[in-house]
Amino acid sequence: MSLHTPATHHQPITPQNDPWEAYEDLQLFGQSTLTNIEFTTTTLCNMRCEHCAVGYMLQRKDPEALPFELLKKND
């Protein structure tokens, strides 16, 4: 099943039309459902987007990074 219903597929993504919001799961699946997993890969950004999980924790320099191999590890 696609997460993009006809109503969201043609409309621009905005705070009012965000197909990744949890309330969409209730409408599409009838229950809360894990539909995506996000990794924050950096705390360096100057955009300050409303949807950003990092938010005000943004920094001028990244702390010591985790190796990518750890993120893609399957076991």
SULRAZI-V587631 format. One record per backbone hydrogen bond with DSSP energy under -1.0 kcal/mol. NH is the residue of the N-H (numbers start at 1). CO is the residue of the C=O. E is the energy in kcal/mol with one decimal. If there is no record, write none. Layout:
# SULRAZI-V587631
{{NH & CO & E} {NH & CO & E}}
This chain:
# SULRAZI-V587631
{{9 & 5 & -2.4} {14 & 17 & -1.6} {21 & 18 & -2.0} {24 & 21 & -1.4} {26 & 22 & -1.1} {27 & 23 & -1.5} {28 & 24 & -2.8} {29 & 25 & -3.3} {30 & 26 & -1.1} {52 & 49 & -1.3} {57 & 54 & -2.2} {58 & 55 & -1.1} {59 & 43 & -2.7} {70 & 67 & -1.1} {72 & 68 & -2.0}}
